[in-house]
Amino acid sequence: MEPITIEKGKKLINEGDPVDSMYVVLKGKIVQQWRGQKLALGPGTVAGLSDALNISYEADYTAAEDSTIIRCSYKHMSDFEAIFKEQPVYIFGFAKGSFRQCRDVFKIYDGYKKKVDDFTDYCRGINSEYRKQCRAIGATAGEIPMLEEMEPLELNGEILKWEHDYIDSLNSVDNKEIENIYGKRTEIVNGVIGISCGYMKRAIECSETMGFYLDEFTPILLSAERDDMFELIFNLRIYAAERGAAQDDIIKLMKMLYKYLSTCGLYDKALLKERWTEYESHDFAASAAAFDEAKMQKQAEFTQTFEHICEFAEIEEEKVEEYRAQLDAYLALSDREGKEDNERRTRKKATDLFYEIYLKTFFRALEFEAYGGELDTIILMFLNFGYIDYGAVGEELTNELADIVERLDTLCQSEHCFTIYSWLRAVYAGEREPSKNELDLDYRGFILEERKMGNISEADMPTWMNDQEQKVKFEINNFFVSSNRTTSGKMTAFCPVLTKEDFGAEPSRMLLTSSKLQEALGKIEEVDYGIFLREGYFTDMEANVKSEAYLKRVEPDIILLPNCGMRAMMWQECGGIKVDSPGRFVFPMFTFDDLDKLMIYCCGAFRWEICRKEQGPRWNDISSDCLTSDFYDYFTFYRKNKELSAENKEKVKILLKSSRNNMREAFTKQYTIWINFEAKGSIRLNKAERNILNKYCTFSKAYRSKVANHPMYEQVLSRHEIKTAQAVNHLKTIIDKVEKNGGEVPDEVRQGMDYLRM
């Protein structure tokens, strides 16, 4: 073991090299570096010690100055015996060095831990404050998708407090005491080194995990792409300036964010300086002035809204005057929801002209956009909101609606969320099939019925079946007209003409955005995790896998109707013949009702109807094992049910009466109780109802764990766990079989494993 001199800047060990040595530092300084973290190793320390339990080095080791070292051959823990036998003096040095290095690694770990904890707390806090400021000035809060994805970091192998205290305690012991404790007992020293190395290995791995976590999520607050909290608050202040709202609290919020970004040590200072300079130099007064000018220009356009729409839709001049008179007659009614004959006639004329103009405007918009035109604000407000007359809505609401429609793509549209205009476009493009009408006929059924009635010839049927324009007309004249009336909540007195009396609050507060709808849907899936899981089938003939079922998630389409309403409904359980096509929920675009309540009602109805669809004619067959047949049996024969007390029988009787003997309605009411109360352990249902719901609408794992020890749930949940474990093992066997034969398993099938474990 001869001393070796290594010059400043020279690499002693490269990350990834196989572990074959330990290096005792006699003089100088060696720097251990991983993921940008540096640990200085001075005289008396051992370079490579933290990698003693590894096969290869997980850090670079470089001489920070001219240094003198001694190389000790090492591959595994048993080699320490040989090192100590040749150099007994190293016993103390290695022991002391191990827990001193461990303490220094713990400091790096603690630094990361604090940064991660502070960062996640700050993100939650500032997002909450940002949304509070949005609500205060009536702005719609922007979304940062990454923030929605961020979960608190769970470390595998985190350092526990007692382990921390143990290393701190060892480092506080006097050197002479250490020599007295260890003496020549190398087995004790080996144990201390092994424990310290194990701690260091875990701490370094956790530090790397925390580093990756911060790299992934720090763009939430500041990023070069600008889809960050800094930009949201910046834009919020512009919004406030444009509308003459108070800016003081927003300014304070931005200063708070800047202080954190400046001091947390996670952000590029040059980028922060650039963004802050841009913010500081922005002329908010000029933004407000420009907004006022644009507002005045729009105002002039809005006063001629109806005429502008008619002109765009290319409606004849004489018709425009007639329509204007009909619309004015409706708006002049003292009671627009009145039941007098003249009120009904006037309302019906206004309704008919609205849909006639809408149909023409829609097809004109398609043509206009096909030639590269861009629809103006008024046309977009009509197609998406039903806004047709400036006087009926008023200046203030008109300006708010105009502001919303400019951001409608991001606010209310996603893969499964549509405004009525984007939905009709999807139907026209063939991306979605037309919905069923009130008689439960789909487009094909409608064509066949028209053929029977003699309205369509046999020869014309193929043309009609593939005519996208006719499909849109069918969708407007049936689905749109009917669902618009239903979601309004005014079944007999509804008129689609938007008026200021329809709004009970600011449009931005009443607006159902895709994020609000997803949040409401997510709350239900958190409890009833299987609600949107359907069976798919996987085939691999080379592996002799003919048709194996797996679970896949089929999210429903949500269509926003242009009204201020108080009802939502599940229009279709699936979008076509196939059970695994997306269902269809319809909601009013603006509502002052409880969204969670509306969503649970839709999901309850969906649960019932998707079961009926899957079971077909056997949906109420008592011998069939399914949700609808079990509830049919329960509701039909509850009087003879010996498990029900007289009190519970009376409750079932009242439930059916209040549901007009509609079993789906009765089930939906019990399903609401299941989601809102039973999932939290609040017993509201009787045993029979609970057993059926437990069987077919089983709680997710998180909620199962909350009620697992409750005697009301214990037995049925135990059966569920056994059944699920069997399904997981079966699917895993199939996957292993396919892979063994060199086949490829689709990601969707692997995802099915995760769904089974939920």
Buried (B, 14 or more C-beta within 10 A) or exposed (E): EEEEEBEEEEEBBEBEBEBBBBBBBBEBBBBBEBBEBEBEBEBBBBBBBBBBBBEEBBBBBBBBBBBBBBBBEBEEBEBBEEBBEEBEEBBBBBBBBBBBBBBBBBEBBBBBBEBBEEBBEBBEEBBEBBBEBBBEBBBBBBBBEBBEEBEEBEBEEBBEEEBBEBBEEBBEEEEEEBEEBBEEEBEBBBEBBBBBBBBBBBBBBBBBBBBEBBEEBBBBBBBEEEBBBBBBBBEBBBBBBBBEBEBEBBBEBBEBBBEBBEEBEBBEEEBBEEBBEEBEEBEBEEBBEEBEEEBEEBBEBBBEBBEBBBEBBEBEEEEBEBBBEBBBBBBEBEEBEBEEEEBEEBBEBBBEBBBBBBBBBBBBBBEBEEEEEEBEBBBBBBBBBBBBBBBBBEBEBBBBBBBBBEEBEBBBBBEBBBBBBBBBBBBBEEEBBBBBBEEEBBBBEBBBBBBEEEEBEEEBBEEBEEBEEBBBBBBBEBBBBBBBBBBBBBEEBBBBBBBEEBBEEBBBEBBBBBBBBBBBBEBBBBBBBBBBBBEBEBEBEEBEBEEBEBBBBBBBBBBBBBBBBBBBBBBBBBBBEEBBBBBBBBBBBBBEBEBBEBBBBBBBBBBBBBBBBBBEEBBBBEEBEBBBBBBBBBBEEBEEBEEBEEEBBEBBEEBBEEBEEEBBBBBBBBBBBBBBEBBEEEBEBBEBBBBBBBBBBBBBEEBBEEBBEEEBBEEBBEEBEEEBEEBBEEBEEBBEBBEEEEBEBBEEBEBBBEBBEB
